[in-house]
Amino acid sequence: MDMKTYVTEGIHILEINGRFDASTVQPVATWLERTTSTPGARVLVNLTDTTFVDSTALATLVQALKRCQQMQGDLHLCGMRRPVHMIFELTRLDKAFNIFSDKEGALQAFAK
């Protein structure tokens, strides 16, 4: 797994490439904890190049979402491949997260 982080228009963006699972989750969890602990944080996790997520990865994203909401922030997901999206549907997490088909749509949603 590779991860890339950057900020665009005040939105913290994390791009995850490859498998996002128990063996690769730690750097993502650390970045998300630091970023979502900021009051009013706006965070976008781009999963366009993510090939697999497991329960540890899902738990990490849920914790980040809760922390972000507690800090009056917002966390969006975008760009899921069908197999990854199916995992979110099976776990019903597609109801908990704001999921967008692409990065542009997610960025526009922050402006609303």
CYANA upper distance limits for C-alpha pairs under 8 A (distance plus 0.5 A):
  1 MET  CA     16 ILE  CA      7.46
  1 MET  CA     17 ASN  CA      5.98
  1 MET  CA     18 GLY  CA      5.15
  1 MET  CA     19 ARG  CA      5.98
  1 MET  CA     20 PHE  CA      7.09
  1 MET  CA     24 THR  CA      6.83
  2 ASP  CA     16 ILE  CA      6.49
  2 ASP  CA     17 ASN  CA      5.54
  2 ASP  CA     18 GLY  CA      7.17
  3 MET  CA     14 LEU  CA      7.33
  3 MET  CA     15 GLU  CA      6.02
  3 MET  CA     16 ILE  CA      5.15
  3 MET  CA     17 ASN  CA      6.61
  3 MET  CA     28 VAL  CA      8.03
  4 LYS  CA     14 LEU  CA      6.28
  4 LYS  CA     15 GLU  CA      5.61
  4 LYS  CA     16 ILE  CA      7.23
  5 THR  CA     12 HIS  CA      7.77
  5 THR  CA     13 ILE  CA      6.05
  5 THR  CA     14 LEU  CA      5.11
  5 THR  CA     15 GLU  CA      6.88
  6 TYR  CA     12 HIS  CA      6.53
  6 TYR  CA     13 ILE  CA      5.90
  6 TYR  CA     14 LEU  CA      7.38
  7 VAL  CA     11 ILE  CA      5.89
  7 VAL  CA     12 HIS  CA      5.05
  7 VAL  CA     13 ILE  CA      6.34
  8 THR  CA     12 HIS  CA      7.18
  8 THR  CA     13 ILE  CA      7.86
 10 GLY  CA     42 ARG  CA      7.77
 11 ILE  CA     41 ALA  CA      8.08
 11 ILE  CA     42 ARG  CA      5.57
 11 ILE  CA     43 VAL  CA      6.19
 11 ILE  CA     44 LEU  CA      7.49
 11 ILE  CA    107 LEU  CA      8.45
 12 HIS  CA     35 THR  CA      8.07
 12 HIS  CA     41 ALA  CA      8.27
 12 HIS  CA     42 ARG  CA      6.68
 12 HIS  CA     43 VAL  CA      5.26
 12 HIS  CA     44 LEU  CA      6.68
 13 ILE  CA     43 VAL  CA      6.39
 13 ILE  CA     44 LEU  CA      5.28
 13 ILE  CA     45 VAL  CA      6.43
 13 ILE  CA     46 ASN  CA      7.65
 14 LEU  CA     43 VAL  CA      8.28
 14 LEU  CA     44 LEU  CA      6.76
 14 LEU  CA     45 VAL  CA      5.33
 14 LEU  CA     46 ASN  CA      6.47
 15 GLU  CA     45 VAL  CA      6.51
 15 GLU  CA     46 ASN  CA      5.19
 15 GLU  CA     47 LEU  CA      6.79
 15 GLU  CA     48 THR  CA      8.25
 15 GLU  CA     49 ASP  CA      8.27
 16 ILE  CA     20 PHE  CA      7.87
 16 ILE  CA     45 VAL  CA      8.14
 16 ILE  CA     46 ASN  CA      7.01
 16 ILE  CA     47 LEU  CA      6.25
 16 ILE  CA     48 THR  CA      8.19
 16 ILE  CA     49 ASP  CA      6.88
 16 ILE  CA     50 THR  CA      6.23
 17 ASN  CA     47 LEU  CA      7.87
 17 ASN  CA     48 THR  CA      8.20
 17 ASN  CA     49 ASP  CA      5.16
 17 ASN  CA     50 THR  CA      5.35
 17 ASN  CA     51 THR  CA      7.95
 18 GLY  CA     49 ASP  CA      6.69
 18 GLY  CA     50 THR  CA      5.20
 18 GLY  CA     51 THR  CA      5.68
 18 GLY  CA     52 PHE  CA      7.51
 19 ARG  CA     24 THR  CA      7.93
 19 ARG  CA     50 THR  CA      6.44
 19 ARG  CA     51 THR  CA      5.89
 19 ARG  CA     52 PHE  CA      5.31
 19 ARG  CA     53 VAL  CA      6.85
 20 PHE  CA     24 THR  CA      6.39
 20 PHE  CA     25 VAL  CA      6.68
 20 PHE  CA     50 THR  CA      7.31
 20 PHE  CA     51 THR  CA      8.14
 20 PHE  CA     52 PHE  CA      6.38
 20 PHE  CA     53 VAL  CA      5.37
 20 PHE  CA     54 ASP  CA      7.41
 20 PHE  CA     57 ALA  CA      6.49
 21 ASP  CA     25 VAL  CA      6.12
 21 ASP  CA     52 PHE  CA      7.88
 21 ASP  CA     53 VAL  CA      6.00
 21 ASP  CA     54 ASP  CA      5.59
 21 ASP  CA     55 SER  CA      7.97
 21 ASP  CA     56 THR  CA      6.56
 21 ASP  CA     57 ALA  CA      5.80
 22 ALA  CA     26 GLN  CA      8.36
 22 ALA  CA     54 ASP  CA      7.66
 22 ALA  CA     55 SER  CA      8.49
 22 ALA  CA     56 THR  CA      5.92
 22 ALA  CA     57 ALA  CA      7.19
 24 THR  CA     28 VAL  CA      8.28
 25 VAL  CA     29 ALA  CA      6.49
 25 VAL  CA     56 THR  CA      7.82
 25 VAL  CA     57 ALA  CA      6.70
 25 VAL  CA     60 THR  CA      8.25
 26 GLN  CA     30 THR  CA      6.61
 27 PRO  CA     31 TRP  CA      6.69
 28 VAL  CA     32 LEU  CA      6.54
 29 ALA  CA     33 GLU  CA      6.48
 29 ALA  CA     60 THR  CA      6.58
 30 THR  CA     34 ARG  CA      6.78
 31 TRP  CA     35 THR  CA      6.53
 32 LEU  CA     36 THR  CA      6.21
 32 LEU  CA     64 ALA  CA      6.55
 33 GLU  CA     37 SER  CA      6.56
 33 GLU  CA     64 ALA  CA      6.98
 33 GLU  CA     67 ARG  CA      8.44
 34 ARG  CA     38 THR  CA      7.83
 35 THR  CA     41 ALA  CA      7.46
 35 THR  CA     43 VAL  CA      8.16
 36 THR  CA     41 ALA  CA      6.32
 36 THR  CA     42 ARG  CA      8.36
 36 THR  CA     43 VAL  CA      7.79
 36 THR  CA     64 ALA  CA      6.76
 36 THR  CA     65 LEU  CA      8.36
 36 THR  CA     67 ARG  CA      6.62
 36 THR  CA     68 CYS  CA      5.28
 36 THR  CA     71 MET  CA      8.06
 36 THR  CA     73 GLY  CA      7.96
 37 SER  CA     41 ALA  CA      8.01
 37 SER  CA     67 ARG  CA      7.02
 37 SER  CA     68 CYS  CA      7.04
 37 SER  CA     71 MET  CA      7.17
 38 THR  CA     68 CYS  CA      8.39
 38 THR  CA     71 MET  CA      7.29
 39 PRO  CA     68 CYS  CA      8.35
 39 PRO  CA     71 MET  CA      5.22
 39 PRO  CA     72 GLN  CA      6.77
 39 PRO  CA     73 GLY  CA      6.94
 40 GLY  CA     68 CYS  CA      8.09
 40 GLY  CA     71 MET  CA      6.37
 40 GLY  CA     72 GLN  CA      5.49
 40 GLY  CA     73 GLY  CA      4.48
 40 GLY  CA     74 ASP  CA      7.74
 41 ALA  CA     68 CYS  CA      7.16
 41 ALA  CA     71 MET  CA      7.93
 41 ALA  CA     72 GLN  CA      7.98
 41 ALA  CA     73 GLY  CA      5.05
 41 ALA  CA     74 ASP  CA      6.83
 42 ARG  CA     73 GLY  CA      6.11
 42 ARG  CA     74 ASP  CA      5.41
 42 ARG  CA     75 LEU  CA      6.47
 42 ARG  CA    110 PHE  CA      8.01
 43 VAL  CA     73 GLY  CA      8.49
 43 VAL  CA     74 ASP  CA      6.74
 43 VAL  CA     75 LEU  CA      5.17
 43 VAL  CA     76 HIS  CA      6.88
 44 LEU  CA     75 LEU  CA      6.23
 44 LEU  CA     76 HIS  CA      5.38
 44 LEU  CA     77 LEU  CA      6.24
 44 LEU  CA     78 CYS  CA      7.91
 44 LEU  CA    106 ALA  CA      7.93
 44 LEU  CA    107 LEU  CA      8.39
 45 VAL  CA     75 LEU  CA      8.11
 45 VAL  CA     76 HIS  CA      6.83
 45 VAL  CA     77 LEU  CA      5.37
 45 VAL  CA     78 CYS  CA      6.95
 46 ASN  CA     77 LEU  CA      6.41
 46 ASN  CA     78 CYS  CA      5.48
 46 ASN  CA     79 GLY  CA      6.41
 46 ASN  CA     80 MET  CA      8.28
 46 ASN  CA    103 LYS  CA      7.36
 47 LEU  CA     77 LEU  CA      7.59
 47 LEU  CA     78 CYS  CA      6.42
 47 LEU  CA     79 GLY  CA      5.69
 47 LEU  CA     80 MET  CA      5.68
 47 LEU  CA     81 ARG  CA      8.13
 48 THR  CA     78 CYS  CA      7.48
 48 THR  CA     79 GLY  CA      4.69
 48 THR  CA     80 MET  CA      5.73
 48 THR  CA     81 ARG  CA      6.88
 48 THR  CA    102 ASP  CA      8.41
 49 ASP  CA     79 GLY  CA      8.45
 49 ASP  CA     80 MET  CA      8.41
 49 ASP  CA     81 ARG  CA      8.29
 50 THR  CA     80 MET  CA      7.87
 50 THR  CA     81 ARG  CA      7.94
 50 THR  CA     84 VAL  CA      8.15
 51 THR  CA     81 ARG  CA      7.80
 51 THR  CA     83 PRO  CA      8.19
 51 THR  CA     84 VAL  CA      7.37
 52 PHE  CA     83 PRO  CA      7.92
 52 PHE  CA     84 VAL  CA      6.44
 53 VAL  CA     57 ALA  CA      6.27
 53 VAL  CA     58 LEU  CA      7.41
 53 VAL  CA     84 VAL  CA      6.98
 53 VAL  CA     87 ILE  CA      8.19
 54 ASP  CA     58 LEU  CA      6.82
 55 SER  CA     59 ALA  CA      6.53
 56 THR  CA     60 THR  CA      6.68
 57 ALA  CA     61 LEU  CA      6.84
 58 LEU  CA     62 VAL  CA      6.68
 59 ALA  CA     63 GLN  CA      6.61
 60 THR  CA     64 ALA  CA      6.74
 61 LEU  CA     65 LEU  CA      6.64
 62 VAL  CA     66 LYS  CA      6.71
 63 GLN  CA     67 ARG  CA      6.60
 64 ALA  CA     68 CYS  CA      6.44
 64 ALA  CA     75 LEU  CA      8.39
 65 LEU  CA     69 GLN  CA      6.63
 65 LEU  CA     74 ASP  CA      8.00
 65 LEU  CA     75 LEU  CA      6.40
 65 LEU  CA     97 PHE  CA      8.36
 66 LYS  CA     70 GLN  CA      6.65
 67 ARG  CA     71 MET  CA      6.87
 68 CYS  CA     72 GLN  CA      6.90
 68 CYS  CA     73 GLY  CA      5.35
 68 CYS  CA     74 ASP  CA      6.43
 68 CYS  CA     75 LEU  CA      7.16
 69 GLN  CA     73 GLY  CA      5.65
 69 GLN  CA     74 ASP  CA      6.66
 69 GLN  CA     75 LEU  CA      8.44
 74 ASP  CA    110 PHE  CA      8.46
 75 LEU  CA     97 PHE  CA      8.26
 75 LEU  CA     98 ASN  CA      8.03
 76 HIS  CA     97 PHE  CA      7.07
 76 HIS  CA     98 ASN  CA      5.66
 76 HIS  CA     99 ILE  CA      6.60
 76 HIS  CA    100 PHE  CA      8.09
 76 HIS  CA    106 ALA  CA      7.16
 77 LEU  CA     97 PHE  CA      7.52
 77 LEU  CA     98 ASN  CA      6.74
 77 LEU  CA     99 ILE  CA      5.29
 77 LEU  CA    100 PHE  CA      6.74
 77 LEU  CA    106 ALA  CA      7.89
 78 CYS  CA     99 ILE  CA      5.91
 78 CYS  CA    100 PHE  CA      5.00
 78 CYS  CA    101 SER  CA      5.98
 78 CYS  CA    102 ASP  CA      5.83
 78 CYS  CA    103 LYS  CA      6.34
 78 CYS  CA    106 ALA  CA      7.00
 79 GLY  CA    100 PHE  CA      6.99
 79 GLY  CA    101 SER  CA      5.39
 79 GLY  CA    102 ASP  CA      5.26
 79 GLY  CA    103 LYS  CA      7.18
 80 MET  CA     84 VAL  CA      6.42
 80 MET  CA     85 HIS  CA      6.08
 80 MET  CA    101 SER  CA      7.39
 81 ARG  CA     85 HIS  CA      6.60
 82 ARG  CA     86 MET  CA      6.53
 83 PRO  CA     87 ILE  CA      7.14
 84 VAL  CA     88 PHE  CA      7.21
 85 HIS  CA     89 GLU  CA      6.76
 85 HIS  CA     94 ASP  CA      8.34
 86 MET  CA     90 LEU  CA      6.52
 87 ILE  CA     91 THR  CA      6.69
 88 PHE  CA     92 ARG  CA      6.34
 88 PHE  CA     93 LEU  CA      5.43
 88 PHE  CA     94 ASP  CA      5.65
 89 GLU  CA     93 LEU  CA      6.72
 89 GLU  CA     94 ASP  CA      5.89
 92 ARG  CA     96 ALA  CA      7.97
 93 LEU  CA     97 PHE  CA      6.87
 94 ASP  CA     98 ASN  CA      7.97
 94 ASP  CA     99 ILE  CA      7.51
 99 ILE  CA    106 ALA  CA      8.20
100 PHE  CA    105 GLY  CA      6.64
100 PHE  CA    106 ALA  CA      6.04
101 SER  CA    105 GLY  CA      7.51
101 SER  CA    106 ALA  CA      8.39
102 ASP  CA    106 ALA  CA      7.04
103 LYS  CA    107 LEU  CA      6.62
104 GLU  CA    108 GLN  CA      6.69
105 GLY  CA    109 ALA  CA      6.79
106 ALA  CA    110 PHE  CA      7.24
107 LEU  CA    111 ALA  CA      7.54
108 GLN  CA    112 LYS  CA      7.53
